[in-house]
C-alpha cells in the first residue's frame, strides 16, 4: 500500500513538472506578475498631451502594480513606429502601448499597408479618455460663428484655409468631416504639430485651426483666438458657452474627439490581462488622472475590459476609415 502511494505521488510530481514545462507562463510568470519593470510605449514625441497623459498612466500604474512602468517614446508615421514595436514584443504583459484609437484606427486606410495587423497583432485593454478639439479663428476673421463660416465657405469654395496638426491627424479628420457634412470646401494646411499651427493662426497667417483643446484654451481665454465650436459630442466643461460644432452648424452626428487607450500584444495570458485591467480601473478612478484629463477639456472613459474596448475600437475603425476614404486623405 505504501509502495502504491509512493508511485502515485511520483506520477503526480512528474505530471506537475511536465505541465510546468508546457506552460511556463501560466505557472511562473502569471502568479508573480509583475516581477520586473514594465515598458509603456507612447507612440508620440515628448511634450504633447498624449505624452503627458500617457506618463500620468505610467506613474499611476507604477504605484498600483508595485513595479516601475518605464515610458519609451517612439513617435513617427502617425503612431505606426511605436505600434510596430508593440506588435512584435513578447506577449508577457511587460510591453504595453499608449496610443489614440483615432490614429491607430485610420492608419490601415490612410497608408494602405501597415507592418503589422491593426486588428490581430495588438489588442486594446482599456479605453481611458476622450478629449475634444477646438475650432478656433483669428479674431480678425470675418465669420464669428459656425453658420457664418459655412455661409462664407459656400460663396468661396476652397477660399478659406484651415490648419491641422498633421496630415491624417485627428484634427485633419475633424476638418474633413466638417467640410463633408456641411457641404463646403476649404483648403487643408497640415502643420508639423499643433504649436506651429496655433502660432500661425495667432499671427493671421491662417484664419482657422482645428486645435488641441489645451493648446488653444489659454489663447481663447486671453481673447487672442475666437472659439467657434468644440468637436466633442457635448459642450466642454471648461468652455460651457462654446457650442459643439454639431449644434452650432446643425450637423447631426458630428463628433471627432481624440480617444486614448492602453494596448498590449495579442496573446498575453488572461490572468495577466486581468491584473492589468484591474490596475487600469484604479488609474481612471484616481484623482491625478481625472485632473489631467479635465485640464484638457476631456472626459474619463471606463471601457475597462478587452472585450468592450475591442467592440468600441471596431466601430471607430469603420467610422474613421470612411472619413479617410470620403476625404481622399493620403499619407504624406
C-alpha positions as CSV (number, residue, x, y, z in Angstrom):
1,X,0.0,0.0,0.0
2,X,2.8,2.4,0.9
3,X,4.6,1.5,-2.4
4,X,1.4,2.2,-4.4
5,X,1.0,5.5,-2.7
6,X,4.7,6.4,-3.3
7,X,4.3,5.5,-7.1
8,X,1.1,7.6,-7.3
9,X,2.9,10.6,-5.7
10,X,5.8,10.2,-8.0
11,X,3.5,10.2,-11.0
12,X,1.8,13.3,-9.7
13,X,5.1,15.1,-9.4
14,X,6.1,14.0,-12.9
15,X,2.8,15.3,-14.3
16,X,3.2,18.5,-12.5
17,X,6.7,19.0,-13.8
18,X,5.5,18.3,-17.4
19,X,2.6,20.8,-17.1
20,X,5.0,23.4,-15.8
21,X,7.3,22.9,-18.7
22,X,4.5,23.0,-21.2
23,X,3.0,26.2,-19.7
24,X,5.8,28.2,-18.1
25,X,4.0,31.5,-18.3
26,X,0.9,30.1,-16.5
27,X,2.9,28.7,-13.6
28,X,5.7,31.1,-13.1
29,X,5.2,34.5,-14.7
30,X,1.5,34.8,-14.1
31,X,1.4,34.3,-10.4
32,X,4.4,36.6,-9.8
33,X,3.4,39.3,-12.4
34,X,4.8,41.9,-12.4
35,X,8.3,41.0,-11.1
36,X,10.3,43.4,-13.2
37,X,9.8,46.8,-14.8
38,X,7.1,47.2,-17.5
39,X,7.6,49.3,-20.6
40,X,4.9,51.6,-21.8
41,X,5.5,52.7,-25.4
42,X,3.9,56.1,-26.1
43,X,3.6,56.5,-29.9
44,X,4.1,60.3,-29.9
45,X,7.1,62.5,-29.2
46,X,7.8,64.0,-25.8
47,X,5.8,67.1,-24.7
48,X,2.4,66.8,-26.2
49,X,-0.8,65.9,-24.4
50,X,-0.7,62.3,-25.5
51,X,2.8,62.1,-23.9
52,X,1.9,63.8,-20.6
53,X,-1.4,61.8,-20.3
54,X,0.5,58.6,-21.0
55,X,3.1,59.4,-18.4
56,X,0.2,60.0,-15.9
57,X,-1.0,56.5,-16.6
58,X,2.6,55.1,-16.2
59,X,3.0,56.9,-12.8
60,X,-0.3,55.6,-11.5
61,X,0.4,52.0,-12.7
62,X,3.8,52.1,-11.0
63,X,2.1,52.8,-7.7
64,X,-0.7,50.3,-8.1
65,X,1.4,47.4,-9.5
66,X,4.4,48.0,-7.3
67,X,6.8,47.8,-10.3
68,X,8.3,50.7,-12.3
69,X,6.5,51.4,-15.5
70,X,9.1,52.9,-17.8
71,X,8.0,55.2,-20.6
72,X,9.5,54.9,-24.0
73,X,8.5,57.5,-26.7
74,X,8.5,56.1,-30.2
75,X,6.9,58.7,-32.4
76,X,6.6,58.8,-36.2
77,X,4.3,57.6,-39.0
78,X,1.1,58.6,-37.2
79,X,1.9,56.1,-34.4
80,X,2.9,53.2,-36.6
81,X,6.6,53.0,-35.5
82,X,5.6,52.5,-31.8
83,X,2.7,50.2,-32.7
84,X,5.0,48.0,-34.7
85,X,7.4,47.6,-31.8
86,X,4.5,46.6,-29.5
87,X,3.1,44.1,-32.1
88,X,6.5,42.4,-32.3
89,X,7.0,42.4,-28.5
90,X,6.7,39.2,-26.3
91,X,3.1,38.8,-25.2
92,X,4.0,38.6,-21.5
93,X,2.5,41.8,-20.1
94,X,5.8,43.7,-19.9
95,X,5.3,45.8,-23.1
96,X,2.2,48.0,-23.3
97,X,1.2,50.8,-25.6
98,X,-0.5,54.2,-25.0
99,X,-2.0,55.3,-28.3
100,X,-5.0,57.1,-29.6
101,X,-7.7,54.9,-31.1
102,X,-8.2,57.7,-33.7
103,X,-4.7,57.3,-35.2
104,X,-4.4,53.6,-34.8
105,X,-7.8,53.0,-36.5
106,X,-7.2,55.1,-39.6
107,X,-3.6,54.0,-40.4
108,X,-4.5,50.9,-42.5
109,X,-6.8,53.0,-44.7
110,X,-4.6,56.1,-44.9
111,X,-1.3,54.2,-45.6
112,X,-2.8,51.3,-47.4
113,X,-0.5,48.9,-45.6
114,X,1.0,48.6,-42.1
115,X,3.9,46.4,-40.9
116,X,1.5,44.7,-38.5
117,X,-2.1,43.7,-38.4
118,X,-4.0,46.5,-36.6
119,X,-6.8,44.1,-35.7
120,X,-4.9,40.9,-35.0
121,X,-1.5,41.8,-33.5
122,X,-2.4,44.5,-30.9
123,X,-5.5,44.4,-28.6
124,X,-7.0,47.4,-26.7
125,X,-7.1,46.6,-23.0
126,X,-9.0,49.7,-21.8
127,X,-10.3,52.9,-23.4
128,X,-9.4,55.6,-20.8
129,X,-10.1,59.1,-22.1
130,X,-11.9,61.2,-24.7
131,X,-10.5,64.7,-25.5
132,X,-12.2,67.1,-27.9
133,X,-10.6,69.7,-30.1
134,X,-11.5,73.3,-30.6
135,X,-12.1,75.0,-33.9
136,X,-10.5,78.4,-33.3
137,X,-10.2,81.5,-35.5
138,X,-8.1,84.6,-35.5
139,X,-10.4,87.5,-34.2
140,X,-9.9,89.4,-37.4
141,X,-11.5,86.6,-39.4
142,X,-14.9,87.8,-40.6
143,X,-17.1,84.8,-39.6
144,X,-17.8,84.8,-35.8
145,X,-19.7,81.6,-35.6
146,X,-20.1,78.2,-37.4
147,X,-23.1,79.3,-39.5
148,X,-21.3,82.4,-40.8
149,X,-18.3,80.2,-41.6
150,X,-20.4,77.8,-43.6
151,X,-22.1,80.6,-45.5
152,X,-18.8,82.2,-46.5
153,X,-17.3,78.9,-47.5
154,X,-20.2,78.2,-49.8
155,X,-19.7,81.5,-51.5
156,X,-16.0,81.0,-51.9
157,X,-15.1,77.2,-52.3
158,X,-11.6,76.4,-51.2
159,X,-11.0,80.1,-50.5
160,X,-10.7,79.5,-46.7
161,X,-7.8,77.6,-45.3
162,X,-7.7,75.7,-42.0
163,X,-4.7,74.3,-40.1
164,X,-4.3,70.9,-38.6
165,X,-1.5,69.4,-36.6
166,X,-0.6,67.0,-39.3
167,X,-1.8,65.1,-42.4
168,X,-4.1,62.3,-41.3
169,X,-4.2,63.6,-37.7
170,X,-7.4,63.8,-35.7
171,X,-7.5,67.5,-36.4
172,X,-7.3,66.8,-40.1
173,X,-10.2,64.3,-39.8
174,X,-12.1,66.9,-37.8
175,X,-11.8,69.3,-40.7
176,X,-12.6,66.7,-43.3
177,X,-15.7,65.6,-41.5
178,X,-16.8,69.2,-41.0
179,X,-16.5,70.1,-44.7
180,X,-18.1,66.9,-45.8
181,X,-21.2,67.3,-43.5
182,X,-21.5,71.0,-44.1
183,X,-21.3,70.5,-47.9
184,X,-18.4,73.0,-48.3
185,X,-14.8,73.1,-49.5
186,X,-11.9,74.5,-47.5
187,X,-8.2,74.2,-48.1
188,X,-6.4,72.0,-45.6
189,X,-2.9,73.1,-44.5
190,X,-1.1,70.4,-42.4
191,X,1.5,71.5,-39.9
192,X,4.1,69.5,-38.1
193,X,2.4,69.7,-34.7
194,X,-0.3,71.8,-33.0
195,X,2.0,74.5,-31.7
196,X,3.1,75.9,-35.1
197,X,-0.5,75.8,-36.3
198,X,-1.6,77.9,-33.4
199,X,1.3,80.3,-33.9
200,X,0.3,81.0,-37.5
201,X,-3.4,81.3,-36.5
202,X,-2.4,83.9,-33.9
203,X,-0.3,85.8,-36.4
204,X,-3.0,85.8,-39.1
205,X,-1.0,83.6,-41.4
206,X,-4.0,81.2,-41.5
207,X,-7.5,82.1,-40.3
208,X,-8.6,78.8,-38.7
209,X,-7.2,75.9,-36.8
210,X,-8.6,72.6,-35.5
211,X,-6.5,72.6,-32.4
212,X,-5.8,70.5,-29.4
213,X,-8.1,71.8,-26.6
214,X,-5.5,72.6,-24.0
215,X,-3.2,74.2,-26.5
216,X,-5.8,76.7,-27.7
217,X,-7.6,77.3,-24.4
218,X,-5.2,79.9,-22.9
219,X,-5.4,82.0,-26.1
220,X,-9.2,81.8,-26.2
221,X,-9.4,82.9,-22.6
222,X,-6.9,85.8,-23.3
223,X,-9.1,86.9,-26.3
224,X,-6.4,86.2,-28.8
225,X,-8.4,83.5,-30.5
226,X,-12.1,83.0,-31.0
227,X,-13.6,79.6,-30.3
228,X,-16.2,78.8,-32.9
229,X,-17.0,75.3,-31.6
230,X,-15.8,72.1,-29.9
231,X,-15.5,68.9,-31.8
232,X,-16.9,66.8,-29.0
233,X,-20.4,65.3,-28.6
234,X,-21.2,67.7,-25.7
235,X,-20.0,71.1,-24.6
236,X,-16.7,71.2,-22.8
237,X,-17.0,72.0,-19.1
238,X,-14.0,74.4,-19.3
239,X,-15.9,76.4,-22.0
240,X,-19.6,75.9,-21.4
241,X,-20.6,78.9,-23.5
242,X,-18.9,77.5,-26.6
243,X,-21.3,75.3,-28.6
244,X,-20.4,72.0,-30.2
245,X,-19.9,72.1,-34.0
246,X,-22.9,69.6,-34.2
247,X,-25.3,72.1,-32.6
248,X,-23.8,75.3,-34.0
249,X,-23.8,74.0,-37.6
250,X,-26.9,71.8,-37.3
251,X,-24.6,68.9,-38.4
252,X,-26.3,65.8,-36.9
253,X,-23.8,63.3,-35.6
254,X,-20.7,65.4,-36.0
255,X,-18.1,64.3,-33.5
256,X,-14.3,64.0,-33.6
257,X,-12.6,63.6,-30.3
258,X,-9.2,62.1,-29.6
259,X,-9.8,58.8,-27.7
260,X,-6.9,57.3,-25.9
261,X,-6.4,53.6,-24.9
262,X,-3.9,51.2,-23.5
263,X,-3.0,48.3,-25.7
264,X,-1.0,45.0,-25.5
265,X,0.4,42.5,-27.9
266,X,-2.0,39.7,-28.7
267,X,-1.5,36.6,-26.7
268,X,-0.9,37.9,-23.2
269,X,-2.2,35.3,-20.7
270,X,-5.7,36.1,-19.3
271,X,-4.6,36.2,-15.7
272,X,-2.0,38.9,-16.5
273,X,-4.6,40.8,-18.6
274,X,-6.9,40.7,-15.6
275,X,-4.3,42.2,-13.3
276,X,-3.5,45.0,-15.8
277,X,-7.2,45.7,-16.3
278,X,-7.9,46.0,-12.6
279,X,-5.0,48.3,-12.3
280,X,-6.2,50.5,-15.2
281,X,-9.6,50.7,-13.5
282,X,-7.8,52.2,-10.5
283,X,-5.9,54.5,-12.8
284,X,-9.0,56.0,-14.4
285,X,-10.6,56.4,-10.9
286,X,-7.6,58.3,-9.5
287,X,-7.7,62.0,-8.8
288,X,-4.5,62.6,-10.7
289,X,-5.8,61.0,-13.9
290,X,-9.2,62.8,-13.7
291,X,-7.5,66.1,-13.1
292,X,-5.1,65.6,-16.1
293,X,-8.0,64.7,-18.5
294,X,-10.1,67.6,-17.2
295,X,-7.3,70.1,-17.7
296,X,-7.5,69.4,-21.5
297,X,-11.3,69.6,-21.6
298,X,-11.7,65.9,-21.8
299,X,-13.8,63.2,-20.1
300,X,-12.6,60.0,-18.5
301,X,-13.8,56.8,-20.2
302,X,-14.3,53.5,-18.4
303,X,-14.3,50.8,-21.1
304,X,-12.1,48.6,-18.9
305,X,-12.2,45.2,-20.4
306,X,-10.6,44.0,-23.7
307,X,-14.0,42.8,-25.0
308,X,-15.8,46.1,-24.7
309,X,-12.7,48.0,-25.7
310,X,-12.4,45.9,-28.9
311,X,-16.1,46.4,-29.8
312,X,-15.6,50.2,-29.4
313,X,-12.4,50.1,-31.5
314,X,-14.0,48.1,-34.3
315,X,-16.9,50.6,-34.6
316,X,-14.5,53.6,-34.6
317,X,-12.3,51.9,-37.2
318,X,-15.2,51.6,-39.5
319,X,-16.4,55.2,-38.9
320,X,-13.0,56.8,-39.2
321,X,-11.9,54.8,-42.2
322,X,-15.0,56.1,-44.0
323,X,-14.0,59.7,-43.2
324,X,-10.5,59.0,-44.6
325,X,-11.9,57.5,-47.8
326,X,-14.6,60.2,-48.3
327,X,-11.9,62.9,-47.8
328,X,-9.4,61.2,-50.0
329,X,-6.9,61.5,-47.2
330,X,-3.5,60.1,-48.1
331,X,-0.2,59.7,-46.1
332,X,2.5,62.3,-46.7
